[in-house]
Amino acid sequence: MAEILFGIDLGGTKIEAVAIKKDGTILSRRRLPTEREKGYDHIIAQVKRVLELASEEVDKAPAKLGIGTPGAIDPSTGLMKNSNTTILNGKPFAKDLEIALGIPVVMANDANCFAVAETLLGAGKVYAAEDHLIFGVIMGTGVGGGIVINGKIWNGAQGIGGEWGHSFLDKSGGECYCGQIGCVEMLISGTGLERYYKQRTGQERKLSTMINEFKAGTKDEHVNATINRLIHFFGRGLANVIDILDPTAIILGGGLSNIDLLYKEGVDSVRKQVFNPRLDTPILRPVLGDSAGVFGAAMLVR
């Protein structure tokens, strides 16, 4: 039988396991609730159980496991950090999983898993035969990113490679939960843009609604200001990335990657602000949908 790759995407509310072939063919896909409110040991037990379900379906036990997490392993301590499932922070999560499962575990941030999946199996496949650096973007309720160089994740010396969501963009974003001021995430995440609209009007409005109104040519100055803010700072943020990394391609992911204007007005904004007479960097739509994270986890052990 061809090699089977096992991966797990650990989310705040669900844990998903897959068994796939190297070409991305799905052999098994199983889900369980995370139930993080039941504690750290329970999360480990849920990971073990969902992996058992997937391995039973393909009648093969995994020799190793790739897992995507909402955080990162600190290279100097081996402890989890920066996870919004806060019960994992400060814990030797990878080591404890290896003990519980009895197999080696390769762990990466969920944004890195998205980036490597889209690079190897999705929108970035066209660059597989050449030297490349792909920057994967997550834009949703938060903002994150991942760097893939020649098919391999670049974690960095501190395990924070690609974390552009917490680089400085503009002080008007205000204080971020990370303790800094004006982070990318505060300006162009869905949460940040909806907060901006509420600050202007005192009212709440969904970003998706504002996008539709903007496309329809609304005269609401607050909606227009919010969407123009997204376009401008999307351009400034990605221009910064291109100026530093000069990637072969950028692939968008997360809920905001479905916004058409990012590939038109947004790309025009990048073009105007990049340190180059033109924009040669393609900014691509994702093709794997919500499979990217768990596929990327499995590809960690290829």
C-alpha positions in Angstrom: 0.0 0.0 0.0 1.2 3.5 -0.8 2.4 5.6 2.2 -0.5 7.0 4.2 0.0 10.4 5.9 -1.9 11.2 9.1 -2.6 14.7 10.2 -4.7 16.5 12.8 -6.0 20.0 12.9 -6.6 21.1 16.5 -9.1 23.9 16.7 -10.7 25.7 19.6 -14.0 23.8 19.1 -13.2 20.8 17.0 -10.4 18.3 16.3 -10.2 16.9 12.8 -8.1 14.0 11.7 -7.3 12.8 8.2 -5.5 10.0 6.5 -4.4 11.0 3.0 -2.1 9.9 0.2 0.8 12.1 -0.8 -1.2 13.6 -3.6 -3.9 14.7 -1.2 -6.4 11.9 -1.8 -8.5 11.5 1.3 -8.8 8.0 2.7 -10.4 9.0 6.0 -11.6 12.2 7.6 -13.0 12.2 11.2 -14.0 14.9 13.7 -14.6 15.2 17.4 -15.3 18.2 19.6 -12.2 19.7 21.4 -14.1 20.2 24.6 -11.2 22.3 25.9 -13.3 23.4 28.9 -12.7 19.8 30.3 -9.0 20.5 30.6 -5.5 19.8 29.1 -5.6 16.0 29.6 -9.0 15.8 28.0 -7.7 17.5 24.8 -4.9 15.0 24.6 -7.4 12.2 25.0 -9.6 13.6 22.2 -6.6 13.8 19.9 -5.8 10.2 20.6 -9.4 9.1 20.0 -10.0 10.9 16.7 -6.6 9.5 15.4 -7.8 6.1 16.4 -11.0 6.6 14.4 -9.1 7.6 11.3 -6.6 4.8 11.6 -9.3 2.2 12.1 -11.0 3.4 8.9 -7.9 2.8 6.8 -6.9 -0.3 8.8 -3.4 1.1 9.4 -1.7 2.5 12.5 0.2 5.8 12.0 4.0 5.6 12.4 4.1 9.4 13.0 1.6 12.3 13.2 1.6 15.8 11.9 -0.5 18.3 13.9 -1.5 21.9 13.3 -2.2 23.9 16.4 -3.5 27.4 17.3 -0.1 28.5 18.6 3.6 27.6 18.3 6.2 25.5 20.0 9.0 27.7 21.5 12.2 26.2 20.1 14.2 27.0 23.2 11.8 25.5 25.7 9.6 23.0 23.8 6.6 24.7 25.4 3.5 25.9 23.6 3.0 29.7 23.3 0.7 32.2 21.6 -2.3 29.8 21.5 -5.8 31.1 21.8 -6.6 27.8 23.4 -4.9 29.2 26.4 -4.8 26.0 28.5 -2.1 24.8 26.1 0.3 27.7 26.7 3.3 26.9 28.8 2.8 23.1 28.4 5.1 20.6 26.6 2.2 19.7 24.3 4.2 17.9 21.6 6.1 15.8 24.1 2.9 14.9 26.1 1.2 13.9 22.8 4.2 11.7 21.9 3.9 9.9 25.3 0.1 9.5 24.9 0.3 8.2 21.3 3.5 6.3 21.4 4.7 7.8 18.1 6.7 10.8 16.9 4.7 14.1 16.5 5.6 16.9 14.2 3.8 20.1 15.2 3.3 23.5 13.4 1.2 26.6 13.7 -2.1 26.3 11.9 -1.2 29.2 9.6 2.0 27.3 8.6 -0.1 24.3 7.9 -2.4 26.3 5.6 0.7 27.7 3.8 2.4 24.4 3.2 -0.9 22.7 2.1 -1.7 25.4 -0.5 2.0 25.3 -1.7 2.2 21.6 -2.2 -1.4 20.6 -3.0 -3.2 23.9 -3.9 -2.7 27.3 -5.5 1.1 27.1 -5.2 1.5 23.8 -7.0 2.5 25.6 -10.2 5.8 26.6 -8.5 6.7 23.1 -7.2 9.3 22.5 -9.9 11.4 25.6 -9.1 13.0 27.4 -6.2 10.3 29.4 -4.4 9.2 31.2 -1.3 5.5 31.2 -0.7 3.8 33.5 1.8 0.5 32.2 3.1 -1.9 34.7 4.6 -4.7 34.0 7.1 -7.3 36.8 7.3 -10.4 36.2 9.3 -11.3 37.1 12.9 -7.5 37.4 13.3 -4.5 37.7 10.9 -1.6 35.3 10.6 0.8 34.0 8.1 3.3 31.3 7.2 6.4 31.1 5.1 7.2 28.1 2.9 10.6 27.8 1.2 11.1 25.1 -1.4 8.2 23.2 0.1 9.3 23.4 3.7 7.9 25.6 6.5 10.3 28.3 7.8 9.6 28.4 11.5 12.3 30.8 12.4 14.7 30.9 15.4 11.9 31.7 17.8 9.1 29.8 16.1 7.3 32.9 14.9 8.2 33.0 11.2 5.5 34.6 9.2 3.6 36.2 12.1 2.9 39.4 10.2 -0.4 39.9 12.0 1.5 41.3 15.0 3.9 43.6 13.1 3.2 47.3 13.3 1.0 48.8 10.6 -0.6 52.0 11.9 -1.2 53.4 15.4 -4.9 54.0 14.5 -5.4 50.3 15.1 -5.1 50.9 18.8 -3.9 48.5 21.5 -3.7 44.8 20.5 -4.3 42.0 22.9 -0.6 41.1 22.5 0.3 44.4 24.2 1.5 46.3 21.2 -0.1 49.2 19.3 -1.3 49.2 15.7 -0.8 45.6 14.8 -1.9 44.4 11.3 -4.5 42.2 13.0 -6.1 45.3 14.6 -6.6 47.0 11.3 -7.5 44.4 8.6 -9.0 41.5 10.5 -12.8 41.1 10.3 -13.0 41.8 14.0 -10.8 45.0 13.6 -12.8 46.4 10.7 -16.1 45.8 12.5 -14.7 47.5 15.6 -13.6 50.5 13.5 -17.2 50.9 12.1 -18.7 50.7 15.6 -16.2 53.3 16.8 -17.4 55.7 14.0 -21.1 55.1 14.4 -21.8 53.5 17.7 -23.6 50.7 15.8 -22.6 47.1 14.9 -22.5 45.9 11.4 -21.1 42.7 9.8 -18.1 43.1 7.5 -19.9 40.9 4.9 -22.8 43.3 4.9 -20.5 46.3 4.4 -18.7 44.6 1.6 -22.0 44.1 -0.3 -23.1 47.7 0.3 -19.7 49.0 -0.9 -19.9 46.9 -4.1 -23.5 48.2 -4.6 -22.2 51.8 -4.5 -23.5 52.9 -1.1 -23.3 56.5 -0.1 -22.9 55.6 3.6 -19.6 57.4 4.4 -18.9 55.1 7.3 -19.2 51.9 5.3 -17.0 53.4 2.5 -14.5 54.5 5.1 -14.3 51.0 6.6 -13.9 49.2 3.3 -11.4 51.8 2.0 -9.5 51.2 5.2 -9.3 47.5 4.5 -8.1 48.2 0.9 -5.5 50.7 1.9 -4.0 48.7 4.8 -4.2 45.4 3.0 -2.0 47.0 0.4 0.4 48.5 2.9 0.6 45.3 4.9 1.4 43.1 2.0 3.7 45.7 0.4 5.7 45.4 3.6 5.9 41.6 3.3 6.9 41.9 -0.4 9.6 44.5 0.4 11.1 42.2 3.0 10.7 38.7 1.6 10.0 39.3 -2.1 8.0 36.0 -2.3 7.4 34.0 -5.5 3.6 34.2 -4.7 1.2 35.1 -1.9 -1.8 32.9 -1.2 -4.7 34.3 0.8 -6.7 32.2 3.2 -9.2 32.6 6.0 -12.8 34.0 5.7 -11.7 37.3 4.2 -9.9 35.5 1.3 -13.4 35.2 -0.3 -13.7 39.0 -0.7 -13.4 39.6 -4.5 -12.2 43.2 -4.1 -9.0 42.1 -2.4 -7.9 40.6 -5.8 -8.8 43.8 -7.6 -8.7 47.0 -5.5 -6.6 45.3 -2.9 -4.0 44.2 -5.4 -4.0 47.7 -6.9 -3.3 49.1 -3.4 -0.3 46.7 -3.0 1.0 47.8 -6.4 0.9 51.5 -5.4 2.8 50.9 -2.1 5.4 48.3 -2.9 9.0 49.4 -3.4 9.2 48.5 -7.0 8.0 50.2 -10.3 5.5 47.3 -10.8 4.0 44.4 -8.9 5.3 41.0 -10.2 4.1 39.0 -7.1 0.9 37.1 -7.8 -1.7 37.2 -5.1 -3.7 34.0 -5.3 -7.0 32.7 -4.1 -6.8 29.5 -2.1 -8.2 26.3 -3.6 -8.3 23.8 -0.7 -11.0 25.6 1.4 -11.3 24.3 4.9 -9.2 21.3 4.1 -6.0 23.3 4.0 -5.2 23.1 7.7 -5.5 19.4 8.2 -3.9 18.6 4.8 -1.0 20.8 5.8 -0.7 18.9 9.1 -0.5 15.6 7.3 2.1 17.0 4.9 4.4 17.8 7.8 5.3 14.1 8.0 5.7 13.4 4.2 
